[in-house]
Amino acid sequence: MTGIPATLLLEERAEQAMNAVTGLADPDLGHIPFFSADLLAEPAVLRHGDWDYGSSHGRLTDACVLARHMTGASWWRETEERYKSTLLGLLADDGLTYRRTHPRGHWAAHANLVDQRATLLALTTWYLDDGDDRARQAADRLVAALRRIAVKERDAWYFPASEYTPDGWPSTNAVDLRLAPDPASFCGRLIMPLLRHHRATGSADALELCGWFTRLITDRSGVFLPDGSFNSALAYRSGHFHTRLGTLDGIARYALFTGDHALTQFVKTSFDWALTQGTAFGWTPGDLADQRYEHETCSLVDLIGIGTTLARAGHTAYWTVVERFLRNHLTASQLDDTDWVRSAPDRSLDVPGWQTHYRVGERVKGAFAGYGAPNDYVSDAVLGRGHTSDVQACCVGSGVRGLFTGWNAAVTGDERLTRVNLLLNRGSRLVDVLSHLPYEGRVDLDVRAGCRELRLRVPPWAGHARLAVARHPAGGPAETFAGRDPGLWAPDGYLRLTGLRAGERITVTFPLVESTTVETAADREFRTRWRGDDVVGIEPEGRSRPMYSPRTLERKAPERNRGLAVPGSEWSW
C-alpha cells in the first residue's frame, strides 16, 4: 500500500476545526472571538456574548496548541498569538481573569469562575507546548488566587458565588450564610486543569485544591445522588450535564493519579448512569429539564475524557464506548458542509463589534455543534427551549480537545509494552496504526521501532474464532496465526504479539458485524444501523442538516496518498 486507508483521521479533523477557531475572531473587536452562531437565521448571524473572554479565549487557545501538536501544521499561528495575548491581557493584578464590559452587553467586569477553569487549562497547555514562562507564571498566580479566595472550613473548601469582583465576593452575607452555589459548575470543573497544572509544574497549591474540591463534591455537595444519578434540582442547574460530566472527568483523573480506587468507583457509578441517559453513538441531553432536548459537544468531550481515564484505570471495556463516541457523534457533529447556511453577501446588516451576517457559513465550517439534535446539527425541538444557538465557541474548542483525547489515547506505552487501544488511524514513534474500518474488519500495524510486546484491543463484536493475524517481517516469510490459539491473548483480553522488529507489518483481520439498535433520545426513538462501531444510518433523518444520512460502504477501504502525523513527543493527559 502506497498510502493510508481513507478512513477517519483525527488529526485531519482537528485541522479542519481550525477554520472555525480562526473564523470566530472578530477584527472589529480586537479579534475577540464571537461566541455563538444562529445558522437558521436569514441571513445567518454570529454574535458576541459574556462568554467571549476567559472562557472562549481559554478554549480556543487550548485548541490551537493541541491541533498543532496533533497535525504538525501551524497556519493558524497568527490567530493563536492574538488569542494568547488577550488571554494574558484579561488577567488582573490579583491573578484572576476578568471579563470586559461591552456597550451592548448586560454583564459586569467580574471574574467568573467558569472563565478561570478555561484560562488555567489554556495556560497549562501553552506551557507544556513551549515552556513559555509567561504562561507558567500566569497559571501559578491564577492557582494562588483561587486558593486565596476559597472559603475554607474544616471539612470543605468552596466558593460562595459564581463570580468574584475586584472588591471581593459580591455578598458578605453569602459568605456568612455559608452558601455554596452549584459546586459542580464552580469548583468541580476546576479539578481537571488544576491537576494537569500540578503534574506540569509540581504546584502544591493546585494539588491541594484538587483534594478539597473533590471532597466537597463527593462528601458535602449533593451534586451526585447515591445511585450515581445527577441531582436535578434547580439549585444544581437541573442536573446540567456538561458541568457534572466535567466534574467527573477531573475526579476520575485525580483518582487515577492518587491511586484511590474507591474514588474511581464513585466516578464509574455516575458515568454508567450518565450513559443510560444518552445514546450508544454519543448524543447526551443538556440537562434533566428544558435543555434535555439539546446536546452540547462539550458534554460528549467530557464523556470521552472520563471513558479514557476509567479505561486506563483498568476498566478497559470503556475503550469501546470511547471509540464509538469518536467515530460517531463527535465527528458527525462537526460541520463539514455549509451550503445550507444563508449568509449575507456584504457587511451592510452588521453591527460592528457585536454581530455579523457576512460569510458566516464559510467562517464556521469545521465547528462542532453547540446545541444539536440526535440526528441534526440544529436542535429545533418543539419542547424545551426550542431553537437557540447552533455554534458556540466553547464547543468549537472542546471538540478539538475531544479529538486530541482520543488521538492521545489511541496508542500508549513504550518499547517494553505498547498498547493499541483504539482502532483508528494513528502514527507514533513505535507503531503506525492503519484502520480499514468500517469498510472491512482489518487493521494494519507498521512497526517503526523494536518492541518487546504489543497488545491490541479487539472489539467485543469481532469475537475470536474467525480472527487472523499475519506477520510480515522486513525480510523472510510471513507467519500466520489464528484467533483460536489461546497463546495469542493477554489476561486483559487484548491480542498479544511479542518480539516485534522495526519494518515489520502485522495485519489483523476479523468479521465486521452489522446490527440495528433502537436508541432513545429527547423522548424520541431512533432506529440506528451499525457496521461494527460505526453508525451507517439513523431513522428518522434530520431536517436542517442531517448528521447520519444512510451510507452504503464498499467491502474494501479506499486509499489516499497521505502520511500519518508523528509527534516529536507524546503528552500524557
Secondary structure, DSSP 8 states (H G I E B T S, - for coil): --SEESS--HHHHHHHHHHHHHHTEEGGGTTEE--EEESSSSS-EEE--GGGTHHHHHHHHHHHHHHHHHHS--TTHHHHHHHHHHHHHTB-TTS-B-----TT----S-EEHHHHHHHHHHHHHHHHHH--HHHHHHHHHHHHHHHHHSEEETTEEE-SSSEEBTTB-S-HHHHHTT----HHHHTGGGHHHHHHHHHHH--HHHHHHHHHHHHIIIIII-SB-TTS-B--SGGGGGG-HHHHHHHHHHHHHHHHHHT-HHHHHHHHHHHHHHHHHS-TTS---S-SSGGGG-B-HHHHHHHHHHHHHHHHTT-TTHHHHHHHHIIIIIHHTB----TT---BSSSTT-BTTTEE-BTHHHHHTT-BBSSBBTTBSS---SSTT-S--SEEHHHHHHHHHHHHHHHHHHEEE-SS-EEE-S-S-B--SSEEEEE-TTTSSEEEEEE-S-EEEEEE---GGG-STT-EEEEE-SSS--EEEETT-GGGB-TTS-EEEEEE-TT-EEEEE----EEEEEEEETTEEEEEEEETTEEEEEES--SSSBS-------SS--EE-------SS----
